[in-house]
Amino acid sequence: MKTFRSKLISVACGLATAALLVNAAGAQEKSDHPGTVGEDVRYRGAPAIQSEVKQVATPGAPSLTPEEFEEATKIYFERCAGCHGVLRKGATGKPLTPDITLQRGTEFLKILINMGSPAGMPNWGTSGQLSEKQIDIMARFLQNEPPTPPEWGMKEMKDSWKVVVPVEKRPTKQMNNFNLDNIFAVTLRDSGEVALIDGDSKKIIKIIKTGYAVHISRTSHSGRYVYTIGRDAKIDLIDLWMAEPQVVATIKIGLEARSVETSKYKGYEDKLAIAGAYWPPQYVIMDGPTLEPKKIVSTRGMTVDTQEYHPEPRVAAIVASHEHPEFIVNVKETGQVLLVNYSNIDALSVTTLEAARYLHDGGWDSTHRYFMTAANQSNKIAVIDSKERKTTALIDVNKIPHPGRGANFTDPKFGPVWVTSALGNENVSVIGTDPEKHKENAWKVVREMKGPGGGSLFVKTHPKSKNLWVDTTLNPDPKLSQSAAVYDINNLDAGFVSLPIAEWAGVGEGPARVVQPEYNAAGDEVWFSVWNGKEQTSAIVVVDDKTRTLKAVIKDPRLITPTGKFNMYNTRKDIY
């Protein structure tokens, strides 16, 4: 029985990770969140990929009609590829290649897809998210050779590249009266838009059409430009100096992507940008003011542990070094951290550091010297010394850390620390980050604090705050997913206080997940997204950081599925 169970697990078709906005225990969405259909609570990948693949039949595998193949491809890229990879070679989830799936057979796979597994696979059938017919199609699809999307090279990038407003026609000074430092770029996930919201007035400045499901927004060093990248790998460059902020350049750098960053080192401010793709596995360096592609580099290569070739090592987090003219690039599946020196992109110098597999997100310590990044399925935090250009430590933490960019504060007992929460457990891990004055605590977990529950995506604090905020977006219990936890930094042993953020929003029925605390520039307000279904009411809730009380609720029919929020000042200054 144990062996059978382990085999079941090995062919899992969907695992709840950072990218998946549903988890195994969340299969009860229909009852937990009345009025919400499955489409509103699940992860959806980039729609661009599924239209780019061709059907491949495998000898001995069950057949699929062209219509069934199209439907299965759509389901796979929407629900499974984020964990198991485009080529089904395995990533944070197990491989789903025909050599494995053919041995299991259609009926076995149908049962698994229908019922799920204790290892983290959702019960797609019994939850009502896939029909009996769809389950049968997926069981047959998984036994056939995975379709391979096309590559995306310089020709394709340049064909997609468009300068809407040439540099010479842009203003030479700010042409509006907005406080640019306190603008929030808010991802409107399912409408493929970004809302620019004035943090002072709490009013929407403009809704801007962007790539699908913008993953992050990054601010240029000067604070003038905002770079957004969607899951469809489309980058939009927004000029905040214009009388009415607008997109001035755009490019598509692949078929699916997650990361974009701009150069910050002295002498290179605003000059270059970089973006990393999930497919094809590569990154591209671009001209900062125009997005003209300059250099494409593949990330295919060997894993750090077994030294095996991986065909699909996706580019996850990218940060800009403050110590050297370098971009620091996480390569997820190989576990490599790349130091990409951009001082001469015609003779690009790349230093490869070994960390641990399944690198995902992360951020700087308080000194902006050490890059703290999660290798989530290895259950480790890697510490990258950007000054000495080396891997300083690999820290063991509990199951599936997911810090976002993390949070920095001075612990009253242990000194400067950095914090991560987790997808796979309820703990909030506090790690010492001062090897000079608190050497005995450096690169160790100095506290494990009990949080509200697993399924947290983001933690946040601010240098001017005494609070540490933690969301629990992916927890299946709506009481937790609709609230936020807050700790007193000066009394961490007291535990957390839970605040009913979704209740304060008053959005009505729906999942109303609370996600990503984000501070304003002054550090006295915390903004939360209350993320509902596409056809339901969502909101932004603003909390007074000092009193922990409701300050404002931002509602507007145009705020469709708000998720990530990025304050311009805190983003460009790496404050978190």
Residue, then its C-alpha position, 0 to 999 in steps of 0.5 A: m500500500k505504501t509503495f502504491r501511494s508513493k507511485l501515485i504521488s510520483v505522477a501528481c498533476g498539480l502541486a500548490t506552490a508559490a505560483l499556484l493560487v490553490n492548494a491541495a487542502g483548498a479543494q473545497e472552494k465551492s463550499d468555503h467560498p460561496g458564489t465563486v467558481g473554480e476559475d476564480v480560485r485557481y492558478r492560470g498560466a500564460p495563455a500565450i503558450q497553449s496556442e504555440v504548440k503542435q500535437v505529437a503522438t506517442p506509439g502505444a499511447p491512447s489517441l486524442t482528437p485535435e479538439e481533445f489535444e487543444e483542451a488538454t494542452k490548455i488545462y495543462f499549461e493553466r494548472c500543471a506546468g507551473c510545477h511540472g514544467v512545460l516539458r513535463k520533466g519535473a520541477t517542484g512537481k514530479p516528472l510526467t513523461p510518457d516513460i512514467t505515465l504509460q506504465r500507470g495507464t489511463e484508469f490509474l491516472k484518471i483516479l489520481i486526477n479525480m481524487g488527488s493525493p496527500a502529497g499536494m495534488p488537488n482533487w481536480g474531479t471531486s472538487g468539481q474543477l474538472s469534469e469526468k470527460q476532462i479527466d479522461i482527456m488529461a489521463r490520455f494526454l499525459q501518456n503522449e509526448p509533451p508538446t514543445p513550444p517554439e523558441w523565442g529569439m532575437k527575431e521574435m523579440k524585435d518583431s514584438w518590440k515597439v517604441v510607442v513614444p520615442v525618447e526624444k519626444r518624452p518630457t525632460k521633466q515631470m509634467n504632472n503634480f503627483n507625488l511619484d514616490n507614493i504611487f502604487a502600481v497594483t496588478l489587476r491580474d485577470s484583466g491584464e492591467v495595472a492600476l496606478i493609485d495615488g497613495d496620498s489621495k487614495k484615488i486611481i490615477k490611471i488604469i493601464k493595459t499590460g501583459y496578462a497577470v503582471h507578476i511584478s512591477r519594478t521602478s527605475h533608479s530615478g523613479r521615472y519609469v515603471y517596468t511591468i512583466g506579465r505571465d505572458a512575458k510581455i513587458d510594458l514600460i510606463d513613463l510617470w513623468m508624462a502629464e498622464p502616465q502611459v506606456v512608452a515602449t513594449i516587448k515580448i521576451g518569451l512565452e511565459a515569464r515572471s521577472v524584470e529588473t533595472s540597473k542601479y549601480k552608480g553610473y548605470e542608473d536607468k540605462l539597462a533592464i533585464a527580464g527572465a523567462y520561464w519559456p524559453p529558459q533564458y534572460v535578455i538584457m535590454d536598453g532601459p529607456t526603450l526596451e530594445p533587446k541587446k543580449i539573450v542568454s540561455t539558462r539550460g544546463m546542469t543541476v548543482d546537486t546531481q550535475e544532470y542536464h536540465p532542459e528547462p531551468r526557469v528564471a525566477a527572481i532577479v535583483a540589481s546589485h548595489e555593490h557591482p554593475e551586476f544583475i543577480v539572477n536565480v535559475k530555479e531548476t538548476g539551483q544556480v545564482l548568476l552574477v551577470n556583469y553588465s559593464n560590457i554586454d558585448a563581452l558579457s561576464v557571468t559568474t555562476l554560484e551554486a546554491a540549491r535547487y528550485l530557487h524562487d523569490g527573495g530580497w536584500d538584507s537591511t545593508h543591501r549586501y546580502f541577497m536572501t533567497a528561497a530554494n523553496q522545494s529544497n527547504k533552504i534559504a541561500v545567502i549570496d554575498s553580492k560584495e564578495r560575489k560568493t555563496t555565504a550560507l545555505i540555511d535549513v528552514n521548514k517546508i517551502p519557504h516563500p518570502g516574497r522579498g522578505a522583511n528586515f528589522t532589528d530583533p531586540k534579542f538577536g540584532p538585525v534579522w530577515v524574515t520568511s514565511a512559508l507555503g508548506n507550514e505555519n512557521v515564520s522563520v527569523i534569520g540573523t543577518d549581521p556577521e560583524k556585530h552579531k556573529e553568533n547569530a549570523w546565517k542561523v534561524v534564531r526564531e521560529m514563530k508560530g504563524p496563522g497557518g501555511g499558505s503564506l505568500f508575503v511578509k512585510t515591515h518598514p524601517k519606521s514601523k514596529n510591526l511585522w505583517v504576514d498574509t495567509t493567502l493560500n490557506p484553505d480556511p477562509k477565516l485565515s485567507q481573509s485576514a492578516a497577522v501582525y506581530d509586535i517586533n519589540n514583543l515577538d514572544a507575544g505572538f500575532v494578532s489577526l485582523p479581519i481585512a476582508e471583513w473591513a473591505g465589505v466586498g460581499e461573497g467570494p474568496a476575498r483572499v487577502v494578499q501582500p501587505e505593502y507600505n506607503a513611502a512614509g511607512d505609516e500605512v499598510w496596503f492589502s489587496v482583497w482579491n475576489g473573483k473576476e466578476q466579484t467586488s475586490a478592494i484595496v484596504v489601507v491600515d494605519d500601521k501605528t494603531r492597526t485600525l482601518k484607515a481607508v477602503i479603495k473600491d472601484p469597478r475597475l479594480i478587477t482581481p487586484t493582487g501585487k502592489f508595488n510602492m514606487y519609493n520602497t521598490r526602487k530603494d529596496i525597502y522591506 
